[in-house]
Each structure stands twice: as structure tokens, then as C-alpha cells.
Amino acid sequence: MLDSIFWMFCSGKDTVMRKFKKTMALGLCAATLSTAVPAFAAEPVQRTYETGTWETFKPSLDGGKPVISKIPKDHAYIPKDTVLSVILTSELTSKRARKGDMVPLKLAENLIVNGVVVVPAGAKVFAKVTRVTRSGMFGRAGKLEFTVDSVKAVNGVEIPLEYTAERKRHNDGGAVAVVAVVSILGGALMRGANVSFPEGSVFEAKVAADTDLNVTIDELPEAMNPEKPHGVTITIQ
């Protein structure tokens, strides 16, 4: 078999070489086109709601899969990444805080949609301590971390938020070095410093996802009327 192939190559080497070069050239062209031609962007995808109305969604850049919004057409909503300022109403310190504690935060200003106050300034913002380390011996420094979770609209809809605040204090290397020179016992008795977020600290939280307010734009003024009672409604006939 090998002898036959060798004979064919030797007897018609010009023809074989031409075919070989042609094959290699075609392969190189195909490889070049596959790397040089960019992929076309995905076309907008249409999906239907149960009500029969249509909504157009933006294609995702991740794998070409469409990002499907869950907001019904004509509904009022809070867009993702809306920035909200929140204020710490009392000091938060690693000396007293514990993991899981609620963080005293409030909304700094009104959140307004189409001229309607959806969340008033001063509304409670839900946040909790996620990590805390108290200062200790040998100059161990304190650490404190908390996350901002959500705030409620006037009609009770929970708006998810995202923000993580972290503060830690570095060891005082110079002071520890001096103590180490004086005596090891003195270094053991030296405590590190706690950390704290002072009252009045302002943080910028973001809305984590498009949030449906469960009302149409036309119904928004009445739904967000602070004088209107909100909660569980029971009708007895």
C-alpha cells in the first residue's frame, strides 16, 4: 500500500503537489473567514403575554439568548440600576454589632415615578450586618460589613436593592513594634481598634432588577395615595 502511494507521488508529483497546494489554500481561506467575519447580532425577539399583547425584548449579549422582561405592558415599574441614596440613622460599630443585626437606614429622598411619589423620603430601608470582627489582643483590628436588601413602595411592593459596605482598620504596625521591643506581654495586652460607620453616613444603593409596581401607569396615582389603606383586603358578602 505504501509502495503504491509512493509510486503515485513520484510518477505524478507535479499533479499531486498542485492538488496538495490547492487543498491547503482552501483550508487557510476557510480558517481566515471563520475568524475574521464577526457574528451577526441577534434580532429582537417577540414574546406574547397571556393577555395577547405583544412586547419586544432586547437580545442578551450573553450567548445570544434574549433577556425576557417580566413587566407586563403598560405597567409602572422601577428600572434596574436606579440609584437611591440611603442614610444611616445611628452609628454602626464593630464593637456592638453582631452578624444578622438590622442596619438602621432610611431613604434620603423621594422616589418619584411619572410625578407620583412611589417611596417617600424617610422610608425604612432593610439592611443587615453580614460580617463583623471585634478588635482584640495583639492589635487585632475590627471589621464590619453590611448589605442593603430592599425598600417598600407605598402600596407594599418590595423593591430589591444591592449594596455592600465594608470597613476595616489596619493594625498599627509601629505601635505593635514598639511594644514587641519592650516586652512580649505588653504586646499581648495591646488591643486593636474597632471600626464604625458614623450616624448620617450616606450610601448609594442600586435597584437590583426591574420591579413591577403591580399597577398600570394610569392607576399609579391612586395606588400610591398614602391616605389609601394598603394591606390584606377581605370582602364579605
CYANA upper distance limits for C-alpha pairs under 8 A (distance plus 0.5 A):
  1 MET  CA      5 ILE  CA      6.94
  2 LEU  CA      6 PHE  CA      6.60
  3 ASP  CA      7 TRP  CA      6.58
  4 SER  CA      8 MET  CA      6.68
  5 ILE  CA      9 PHE  CA      6.67
  6 PHE  CA     10 CYS  CA      6.63
  7 TRP  CA     11 SER  CA      6.40
  8 MET  CA     12 GLY  CA      6.46
  8 MET  CA     13 LYS  CA      7.92
  9 PHE  CA     13 LYS  CA      5.33
  9 PHE  CA     16 VAL  CA      6.87
 12 GLY  CA     16 VAL  CA      6.69
 13 LYS  CA     17 MET  CA      6.36
 14 ASP  CA     18 ARG  CA      6.67
 15 THR  CA     19 LYS  CA      6.80
 16 VAL  CA     20 PHE  CA      6.54
 17 MET  CA     21 LYS  CA      6.52
 18 ARG  CA     22 LYS  CA      6.60
 19 LYS  CA     23 THR  CA      6.61
 20 PHE  CA     24 MET  CA      6.75
 21 LYS  CA     25 ALA  CA      6.61
 22 LYS  CA     26 LEU  CA      6.77
 23 THR  CA     27 GLY  CA      6.74
 24 MET  CA     28 LEU  CA      6.73
 25 ALA  CA     29 CYS  CA      6.76
 26 LEU  CA     30 ALA  CA      6.75
 27 GLY  CA     31 ALA  CA      6.74
 28 LEU  CA     32 THR  CA      6.60
 29 CYS  CA     33 LEU  CA      6.66
 30 ALA  CA     34 SER  CA      6.66
 31 ALA  CA     35 THR  CA      6.96
 32 THR  CA     36 ALA  CA      6.41
 33 LEU  CA     37 VAL  CA      6.24
 41 ALA  CA     64 GLY  CA      8.17
 42 ALA  CA     59 PRO  CA      6.58
 42 ALA  CA     64 GLY  CA      6.44
 43 GLU  CA     59 PRO  CA      7.32
 44 PRO  CA     56 THR  CA      7.17
 44 PRO  CA     57 PHE  CA      6.56
 44 PRO  CA     58 LYS  CA      6.10
 44 PRO  CA     59 PRO  CA      6.13
 44 PRO  CA     66 PRO  CA      8.23
 45 VAL  CA     56 THR  CA      6.65
 45 VAL  CA     57 PHE  CA      6.24
 45 VAL  CA     58 LYS  CA      7.56
 45 VAL  CA     59 PRO  CA      7.34
 45 VAL  CA     66 PRO  CA      7.15
 46 GLN  CA     54 TRP  CA      7.43
 46 GLN  CA     55 GLU  CA      6.61
 46 GLN  CA     56 THR  CA      5.39
 46 GLN  CA     57 PHE  CA      6.89
 47 ARG  CA     54 TRP  CA      6.79
 47 ARG  CA     55 GLU  CA      6.70
 47 ARG  CA     56 THR  CA      7.42
 47 ARG  CA     57 PHE  CA      8.37
 48 THR  CA     52 GLY  CA      6.50
 48 THR  CA     53 THR  CA      6.52
 48 THR  CA     54 TRP  CA      5.42
 48 THR  CA     55 GLU  CA      7.12
 49 TYR  CA     53 THR  CA      6.28
 49 TYR  CA     54 TRP  CA      7.05
 49 TYR  CA     55 GLU  CA      8.39
 49 TYR  CA     72 PRO  CA      8.09
 53 THR  CA     73 LYS  CA      8.02
 54 TRP  CA     73 LYS  CA      8.35
 55 GLU  CA     73 LYS  CA      7.27
 57 PHE  CA     66 PRO  CA      7.41
 57 PHE  CA     67 VAL  CA      6.97
 57 PHE  CA     68 ILE  CA      6.61
 57 PHE  CA     69 SER  CA      7.37
 58 LYS  CA     66 PRO  CA      6.82
 58 LYS  CA     67 VAL  CA      6.59
 58 LYS  CA     68 ILE  CA      8.30
 59 PRO  CA     64 GLY  CA      6.97
 59 PRO  CA     65 LYS  CA      6.72
 59 PRO  CA     66 PRO  CA      4.65
 59 PRO  CA     67 VAL  CA      6.28
 60 SER  CA     64 GLY  CA      6.02
 60 SER  CA     65 LYS  CA      5.80
 60 SER  CA     66 PRO  CA      5.37
 60 SER  CA     67 VAL  CA      5.85
 61 LEU  CA     65 LYS  CA      7.82
 69 SER  CA    210 ASP  CA      8.39
 70 LYS  CA    212 ASP  CA      8.43
 71 ILE  CA     75 HIS  CA      7.20
 71 ILE  CA     77 TYR  CA      7.92
 71 ILE  CA    210 ASP  CA      8.09
 71 ILE  CA    211 THR  CA      8.01
 71 ILE  CA    212 ASP  CA      6.20
 74 ASP  CA    216 THR  CA      6.08
 74 ASP  CA    217 ILE  CA      6.75
 75 HIS  CA    212 ASP  CA      7.43
 75 HIS  CA    213 LEU  CA      7.72
 75 HIS  CA    214 ASN  CA      7.28
 75 HIS  CA    215 VAL  CA      6.09
 75 HIS  CA    216 THR  CA      4.50
 75 HIS  CA    217 ILE  CA      6.10
 76 ALA  CA    113 VAL  CA      8.44
 76 ALA  CA    212 ASP  CA      6.90
 76 ALA  CA    213 LEU  CA      6.21
 76 ALA  CA    214 ASN  CA      7.74
 76 ALA  CA    215 VAL  CA      6.58
 76 ALA  CA    216 THR  CA      5.88
 76 ALA  CA    217 ILE  CA      5.39
 76 ALA  CA    220 LEU  CA      7.56
 77 TYR  CA    210 ASP  CA      7.20
 77 TYR  CA    211 THR  CA      5.80
 77 TYR  CA    212 ASP  CA      4.95
 77 TYR  CA    213 LEU  CA      5.64
 77 TYR  CA    214 ASN  CA      8.41
 78 ILE  CA     82 THR  CA      7.81
 78 ILE  CA    113 VAL  CA      8.33
 78 ILE  CA    159 ILE  CA      8.46
 78 ILE  CA    207 VAL  CA      8.18
 78 ILE  CA    210 ASP  CA      6.19
 78 ILE  CA    211 THR  CA      5.58
 78 ILE  CA    212 ASP  CA      7.22
 78 ILE  CA    213 LEU  CA      7.89
 79 PRO  CA    207 VAL  CA      7.71
 79 PRO  CA    209 ALA  CA      7.35
 79 PRO  CA    210 ASP  CA      5.09
 79 PRO  CA    211 THR  CA      7.09
 80 LYS  CA    206 LYS  CA      8.00
 80 LYS  CA    207 VAL  CA      5.62
 80 LYS  CA    208 ALA  CA      6.12
 80 LYS  CA    209 ALA  CA      4.88
 80 LYS  CA    210 ASP  CA      5.04
 80 LYS  CA    211 THR  CA      7.91
 81 ASP  CA    206 LYS  CA      5.50
 81 ASP  CA    207 VAL  CA      5.39
 81 ASP  CA    208 ALA  CA      6.76
 81 ASP  CA    209 ALA  CA      7.70
 82 THR  CA    206 LYS  CA      5.95
 82 THR  CA    207 VAL  CA      5.75
 83 VAL  CA    204 GLU  CA      6.83
 83 VAL  CA    205 ALA  CA      6.25
 83 VAL  CA    206 LYS  CA      5.07
 83 VAL  CA    207 VAL  CA      7.12
 84 LEU  CA    107 LEU  CA      7.86
 84 LEU  CA    108 ALA  CA      8.27
 84 LEU  CA    109 GLU  CA      8.49
 84 LEU  CA    111 LEU  CA      8.33
 84 LEU  CA    204 GLU  CA      6.22
 84 LEU  CA    205 ALA  CA      5.75
 84 LEU  CA    206 LYS  CA      6.55
 84 LEU  CA    207 VAL  CA      8.16
 85 SER  CA    107 LEU  CA      6.75
 85 SER  CA    108 ALA  CA      5.90
 85 SER  CA    109 GLU  CA      7.60
 85 SER  CA    202 VAL  CA      7.06
 85 SER  CA    203 PHE  CA      6.23
 85 SER  CA    204 GLU  CA      5.21
 85 SER  CA    205 ALA  CA      6.74
 86 VAL  CA    105 LEU  CA      6.77
 86 VAL  CA    106 LYS  CA      5.99
 86 VAL  CA    107 LEU  CA      5.06
 86 VAL  CA    108 ALA  CA      5.56
 86 VAL  CA    125 VAL  CA      7.98
 86 VAL  CA    202 VAL  CA      6.14
 86 VAL  CA    203 PHE  CA      5.86
 86 VAL  CA    204 GLU  CA      6.90
 86 VAL  CA    205 ALA  CA      7.55
 87 ILE  CA    105 LEU  CA      5.87
 87 ILE  CA    106 LYS  CA      5.88
 87 ILE  CA    107 LEU  CA      6.84
 87 ILE  CA    108 ALA  CA      6.38
 87 ILE  CA    200 GLY  CA      6.26
 87 ILE  CA    201 SER  CA      6.21
 87 ILE  CA    202 VAL  CA      5.10
 87 ILE  CA    203 PHE  CA      6.99
 88 LEU  CA    103 VAL  CA      8.26
 88 LEU  CA    104 PRO  CA      6.28
 88 LEU  CA    105 LEU  CA      5.09
 88 LEU  CA    106 LYS  CA      7.25
 88 LEU  CA    198 PRO  CA      8.13
 88 LEU  CA    199 GLU  CA      5.99
 88 LEU  CA    200 GLY  CA      5.63
 88 LEU  CA    201 SER  CA      5.81
 88 LEU  CA    202 VAL  CA      7.01
 89 THR  CA    104 PRO  CA      6.10
 89 THR  CA    105 LEU  CA      6.26
 89 THR  CA    106 LYS  CA      7.55
 89 THR  CA    199 GLU  CA      5.94
 89 THR  CA    200 GLY  CA      6.38
 90 SER  CA    104 PRO  CA      6.94
 90 SER  CA    198 PRO  CA      7.47
 90 SER  CA    199 GLU  CA      4.84
 90 SER  CA    200 GLY  CA      7.59
 91 GLU  CA    196 SER  CA      7.43
 91 GLU  CA    197 PHE  CA      6.29
 91 GLU  CA    198 PRO  CA      5.08
 91 GLU  CA    199 GLU  CA      4.93
 92 LEU  CA     96 ARG  CA      8.35
 92 LEU  CA     97 ALA  CA      7.33
 92 LEU  CA    103 VAL  CA      8.02
 92 LEU  CA    196 SER  CA      5.95
 92 LEU  CA    197 PHE  CA      5.63
 92 LEU  CA    198 PRO  CA      7.01
 92 LEU  CA    199 GLU  CA      8.00
 93 THR  CA     97 ALA  CA      6.40
 93 THR  CA    144 LEU  CA      7.85
 93 THR  CA    194 ASN  CA      7.63
 93 THR  CA    195 VAL  CA      6.27
 93 THR  CA    196 SER  CA      4.46
 93 THR  CA    197 PHE  CA      6.80
 94 SER  CA     98 ARG  CA      8.19
 94 SER  CA    132 VAL  CA      6.50
 94 SER  CA    133 THR  CA      6.87
 94 SER  CA    134 ARG  CA      5.97
 94 SER  CA    135 SER  CA      8.36
 94 SER  CA    142 GLY  CA      6.68
 94 SER  CA    143 LYS  CA      6.83
 94 SER  CA    144 LEU  CA      6.13
 94 SER  CA    194 ASN  CA      6.20
 94 SER  CA    195 VAL  CA      6.10
 94 SER  CA    196 SER  CA      6.67
 95 LYS  CA    134 ARG  CA      6.16
 95 LYS  CA    135 SER  CA      7.96
 95 LYS  CA    142 GLY  CA      8.38
 95 LYS  CA    194 ASN  CA      6.45
 95 LYS  CA    195 VAL  CA      8.06
 97 ALA  CA    101 ASP  CA      7.22
 97 ALA  CA    129 VAL  CA      8.04
 97 ALA  CA    132 VAL  CA      7.53
 98 ARG  CA    129 VAL  CA      7.34
 98 ARG  CA    131 ARG  CA      8.29
 98 ARG  CA    132 VAL  CA      6.82
 99 LYS  CA    128 LYS  CA      8.26
 99 LYS  CA    129 VAL  CA      5.60
 99 LYS  CA    130 THR  CA      5.82
 99 LYS  CA    131 ARG  CA      6.07
 99 LYS  CA    132 VAL  CA      6.62
100 GLY  CA    128 LYS  CA      6.16
100 GLY  CA    129 VAL  CA      5.60
100 GLY  CA    130 THR  CA      6.58
101 ASP  CA    128 LYS  CA      5.95
101 ASP  CA    129 VAL  CA      5.82
102 MET  CA    126 PHE  CA      7.77
102 MET  CA    127 ALA  CA      6.26
102 MET  CA    128 LYS  CA      4.88
102 MET  CA    129 VAL  CA      6.94
103 VAL  CA    126 PHE  CA      7.73
103 VAL  CA    127 ALA  CA      5.67
103 VAL  CA    128 LYS  CA      5.61
103 VAL  CA    129 VAL  CA      7.08
103 VAL  CA    146 PHE  CA      8.12
104 PRO  CA    124 LYS  CA      8.48
104 PRO  CA    125 VAL  CA      8.16
104 PRO  CA    126 PHE  CA      8.46
104 PRO  CA    127 ALA  CA      8.03
105 LEU  CA    124 LYS  CA      6.74
105 LEU  CA    125 VAL  CA      5.74
105 LEU  CA    126 PHE  CA      7.55
105 LEU  CA    127 ALA  CA      7.73
106 LYS  CA    121 ALA  CA      8.06
106 LYS  CA    122 GLY  CA      5.62
106 LYS  CA    123 ALA  CA      5.88
106 LYS  CA    124 LYS  CA      5.09
106 LYS  CA    125 VAL  CA      5.50
107 LEU  CA    120 PRO  CA      7.98
107 LEU  CA    121 ALA  CA      5.66
107 LEU  CA    122 GLY  CA      5.44
107 LEU  CA    123 ALA  CA      5.82
107 LEU  CA    124 LYS  CA      7.05
107 LEU  CA    125 VAL  CA      6.87
108 ALA  CA    121 ALA  CA      5.91
108 ALA  CA    122 GLY  CA      6.70
109 GLU  CA    120 PRO  CA      7.31
109 GLU  CA    121 ALA  CA      4.71
109 GLU  CA    122 GLY  CA      7.66
110 ASN  CA    117 VAL  CA      6.84
110 ASN  CA    118 VAL  CA      8.08
110 ASN  CA    119 VAL  CA      6.37
110 ASN  CA    120 PRO  CA      5.00
110 ASN  CA    121 ALA  CA      4.95
111 LEU  CA    117 VAL  CA      6.35
111 LEU  CA    118 VAL  CA      6.16
111 LEU  CA    119 VAL  CA      5.52
111 LEU  CA    120 PRO  CA      6.79
111 LEU  CA    121 ALA  CA      7.94
112 ILE  CA    116 VAL  CA      5.76
112 ILE  CA    117 VAL  CA      4.90
112 ILE  CA    118 VAL  CA      6.03
112 ILE  CA    119 VAL  CA      7.64
113 VAL  CA    117 VAL  CA      6.97
113 VAL  CA    118 VAL  CA      6.96
116 VAL  CA    220 LEU  CA      7.74
116 VAL  CA    221 PRO  CA      6.48
116 VAL  CA    224 MET  CA      7.78
117 VAL  CA    224 MET  CA      7.46
118 VAL  CA    153 ALA  CA      5.96
118 VAL  CA    154 VAL  CA      6.31
118 VAL  CA    224 MET  CA      6.51
119 VAL  CA    123 ALA  CA      7.28
119 VAL  CA    152 LYS  CA      7.42
119 VAL  CA    153 ALA  CA      5.31
119 VAL  CA    154 VAL  CA      6.29
120 PRO  CA    154 VAL  CA      8.24
123 ALA  CA    151 VAL  CA      7.93
123 ALA  CA    152 LYS  CA      8.22
124 LYS  CA    151 VAL  CA      7.07
124 LYS  CA    152 LYS  CA      8.31
125 VAL  CA    148 VAL  CA      7.96
125 VAL  CA    149 ASP  CA      8.14
125 VAL  CA    150 SER  CA      6.54
125 VAL  CA    151 VAL  CA      5.29
125 VAL  CA    152 LYS  CA      8.24
126 PHE  CA    148 VAL  CA      6.77
126 PHE  CA    149 ASP  CA      6.02
126 PHE  CA    150 SER  CA      5.72
126 PHE  CA    151 VAL  CA      6.53
127 ALA  CA    146 PHE  CA      7.51
127 ALA  CA    147 THR  CA      6.08
127 ALA  CA    148 VAL  CA      4.74
127 ALA  CA    149 ASP  CA      5.70
127 ALA  CA    150 SER  CA      7.69
128 LYS  CA    146 PHE  CA      6.02
128 LYS  CA    147 THR  CA      6.24
128 LYS  CA    148 VAL  CA      7.30
128 LYS  CA    149 ASP  CA      8.23
129 VAL  CA    144 LEU  CA      8.15
129 VAL  CA    145 GLU  CA      6.47
129 VAL  CA    146 PHE  CA      4.63
129 VAL  CA    147 THR  CA      7.08
130 THR  CA    145 GLU  CA      6.19
130 THR  CA    146 PHE  CA      5.51
130 THR  CA    147 THR  CA      7.24
131 ARG  CA    143 LYS  CA      8.07
131 ARG  CA    144 LEU  CA      6.27
131 ARG  CA    145 GLU  CA      5.51
131 ARG  CA    146 PHE  CA      7.29
132 VAL  CA    142 GLY  CA      8.05
132 VAL  CA    143 LYS  CA      5.95
132 VAL  CA    144 LEU  CA      4.98
132 VAL  CA    145 GLU  CA      6.80
133 THR  CA    141 ALA  CA      8.39
133 THR  CA    142 GLY  CA      5.66
133 THR  CA    143 LYS  CA      5.34
133 THR  CA    144 LEU  CA      6.95
134 ARG  CA    141 ALA  CA      7.65
134 ARG  CA    142 GLY  CA      5.15
134 ARG  CA    143 LYS  CA      7.16
134 ARG  CA    194 ASN  CA      6.69
135 SER  CA    139 GLY  CA      7.93
135 SER  CA    140 ARG  CA      5.81
135 SER  CA    141 ALA  CA      5.22
135 SER  CA    142 GLY  CA      4.82
135 SER  CA    143 LYS  CA      8.37
135 SER  CA    191 ARG  CA      7.08
135 SER  CA    192 GLY  CA      5.51
135 SER  CA    193 ALA  CA      6.00
135 SER  CA    194 ASN  CA      5.73
136 GLY  CA    140 ARG  CA      5.33
136 GLY  CA    141 ALA  CA      7.27
136 GLY  CA    142 GLY  CA      8.25
136 GLY  CA    191 ARG  CA      5.62
136 GLY  CA    192 GLY  CA      6.06
136 GLY  CA    193 ALA  CA      8.43
137 MET  CA    187 GLY  CA      8.47
137 MET  CA    188 ALA  CA      6.24
137 MET  CA    189 LEU  CA      6.38
137 MET  CA    190 MET  CA      6.11
137 MET  CA    191 ARG  CA      4.95
137 MET  CA    192 GLY  CA      6.99
138 PHE  CA    176 VAL  CA      8.14
138 PHE  CA    187 GLY  CA      6.21
138 PHE  CA    188 ALA  CA      5.34
138 PHE  CA    189 LEU  CA      7.18
138 PHE  CA    190 MET  CA      6.10
138 PHE  CA    191 ARG  CA      6.51
138 PHE  CA    192 GLY  CA      7.52
139 GLY  CA    171 ASN  CA      6.40
139 GLY  CA    172 ASP  CA      7.64
139 GLY  CA    176 VAL  CA      7.39
139 GLY  CA    187 GLY  CA      8.27
139 GLY  CA    190 MET  CA      6.24
139 GLY  CA    191 ARG  CA      5.19
139 GLY  CA    192 GLY  CA      4.29
139 GLY  CA    193 ALA  CA      7.96
140 ARG  CA    171 ASN  CA      6.93
140 ARG  CA    191 ARG  CA      7.06
140 ARG  CA    192 GLY  CA      5.14
140 ARG  CA    193 ALA  CA      7.95
141 ALA  CA    168 LYS  CA      7.65
141 ALA  CA    169 ARG  CA      5.94
141 ALA  CA    170 HIS  CA      6.47
141 ALA  CA    171 ASN  CA      6.22
141 ALA  CA    192 GLY  CA      5.15
141 ALA  CA    193 ALA  CA      5.78
141 ALA  CA    194 ASN  CA      6.73
142 GLY  CA    168 LYS  CA      6.43
142 GLY  CA    169 ARG  CA      6.49
142 GLY  CA    192 GLY  CA      7.58
142 GLY  CA    193 ALA  CA      6.51
142 GLY  CA    194 ASN  CA      4.85
142 GLY  CA    195 VAL  CA      6.09
143 LYS  CA    166 GLU  CA      8.12
143 LYS  CA    167 ARG  CA      6.40
143 LYS  CA    168 LYS  CA      4.79
143 LYS  CA    169 ARG  CA      7.20
143 LYS  CA    194 ASN  CA      7.64
143 LYS  CA    195 VAL  CA      6.77
144 LEU  CA    166 GLU  CA      6.31
144 LEU  CA    167 ARG  CA      5.92
144 LEU  CA    168 LYS  CA      6.85
144 LEU  CA    195 VAL  CA      7.40
144 LEU  CA    196 SER  CA      8.01
145 GLU  CA    164 THR  CA      7.58
145 GLU  CA    165 ALA  CA      6.04
145 GLU  CA    166 GLU  CA      4.80
145 GLU  CA    167 ARG  CA      6.91
146 PHE  CA    164 THR  CA      6.28
146 PHE  CA    165 ALA  CA      5.97
146 PHE  CA    166 GLU  CA      7.22
147 THR  CA    162 GLU  CA      7.58
147 THR  CA    163 TYR  CA      6.03
147 THR  CA    164 THR  CA      4.95
147 THR  CA    165 ALA  CA      6.89
148 VAL  CA    161 LEU  CA      6.65
148 VAL  CA    162 GLU  CA      6.10
148 VAL  CA    163 TYR  CA      5.67
148 VAL  CA    164 THR  CA      7.05
148 VAL  CA    205 ALA  CA      7.61
149 ASP  CA    160 PRO  CA      6.48
149 ASP  CA    161 LEU  CA      5.46
149 ASP  CA    162 GLU  CA      6.42
149 ASP  CA    163 TYR  CA      8.11
150 SER  CA    158 GLU  CA      6.97
150 SER  CA    159 ILE  CA      5.89
150 SER  CA    160 PRO  CA      4.90
150 SER  CA    161 LEU  CA      5.26
150 SER  CA    162 GLU  CA      8.25
151 VAL  CA    158 GLU  CA      6.38
151 VAL  CA    159 ILE  CA      5.84
151 VAL  CA    160 PRO  CA      7.31
151 VAL  CA    161 LEU  CA      7.82
152 LYS  CA    156 GLY  CA      6.07
152 LYS  CA    157 VAL  CA      6.05
152 LYS  CA    158 GLU  CA      4.97
152 LYS  CA    159 ILE  CA      6.32
153 ALA  CA    157 VAL  CA      5.70
153 ALA  CA    158 GLU  CA      6.87
153 ALA  CA    159 ILE  CA      7.57
153 ALA  CA    224 MET  CA      8.43
154 VAL  CA    223 ALA  CA      8.46
154 VAL  CA    224 MET  CA      5.94
154 VAL  CA    225 ASN  CA      8.03
154 VAL  CA    226 PRO  CA      7.08
155 ASN  CA    223 ALA  CA      6.79
155 ASN  CA    224 MET  CA      6.32
155 ASN  CA    230 HIS  CA      6.47
155 ASN  CA    231 GLY  CA      8.43
156 GLY  CA    230 HIS  CA      7.67
156 GLY  CA    231 GLY  CA      7.90
157 VAL  CA    213 LEU  CA      6.69
157 VAL  CA    214 ASN  CA      8.25
159 ILE  CA    207 VAL  CA      7.50
159 ILE  CA    211 THR  CA      6.78
160 PRO  CA    207 VAL  CA      6.34
160 PRO  CA    208 ALA  CA      5.95
160 PRO  CA    209 ALA  CA      7.36
160 PRO  CA    211 THR  CA      8.26
161 LEU  CA    205 ALA  CA      6.78
161 LEU  CA    206 LYS  CA      5.96
161 LEU  CA    207 VAL  CA      5.00
161 LEU  CA    208 ALA  CA      5.46
162 GLU  CA    205 ALA  CA      6.29
162 GLU  CA    206 LYS  CA      5.97
162 GLU  CA    207 VAL  CA      6.92
162 GLU  CA    208 ALA  CA      6.15
163 TYR  CA    204 GLU  CA      7.94
163 TYR  CA    205 ALA  CA      5.67
163 TYR  CA    206 LYS  CA      7.33
167 ARG  CA    195 VAL  CA      7.25
167 ARG  CA    196 SER  CA      8.02
168 LYS  CA    195 VAL  CA      6.68
169 ARG  CA    193 ALA  CA      7.44
169 ARG  CA    194 ASN  CA      7.66
169 ARG  CA    195 VAL  CA      6.79
171 ASN  CA    192 GLY  CA      7.11
171 ASN  CA    193 ALA  CA      8.48
172 ASP  CA    176 VAL  CA      6.80
172 ASP  CA    192 GLY  CA      8.31
173 GLY  CA    177 ALA  CA      6.56
174 GLY  CA    178 VAL  CA      6.85
175 ALA  CA    179 VAL  CA      6.85
176 VAL  CA    180 ALA  CA      6.62
176 VAL  CA    187 GLY  CA      6.85
176 VAL  CA    190 MET  CA      8.32
177 ALA  CA    181 VAL  CA      6.88
178 VAL  CA    182 VAL  CA      6.91
179 VAL  CA    183 SER  CA      6.50
179 VAL  CA    184 ILE  CA      7.58
179 VAL  CA    186 GLY  CA      6.28
179 VAL  CA    187 GLY  CA      5.53
180 ALA  CA    184 ILE  CA      5.86
180 ALA  CA    186 GLY  CA      7.75
180 ALA  CA    187 GLY  CA      6.15
182 VAL  CA    186 GLY  CA      7.67
183 SER  CA    187 GLY  CA      7.15
184 ILE  CA    188 ALA  CA      6.87
185 LEU  CA    189 LEU  CA      6.94
186 GLY  CA    190 MET  CA      6.95
197 PHE  CA    201 SER  CA      7.18
215 VAL  CA    219 GLU  CA      6.36
215 VAL  CA    220 LEU  CA      6.60
215 VAL  CA    223 ALA  CA      7.75
216 THR  CA    220 LEU  CA      6.71
219 GLU  CA    223 ALA  CA      6.61
220 LEU  CA    224 MET  CA      6.55
221 PRO  CA    225 ASN  CA      6.75
222 GLU  CA    228 LYS  CA      8.36
223 ALA  CA    228 LYS  CA      8.20
224 MET  CA    228 LYS  CA      8.33
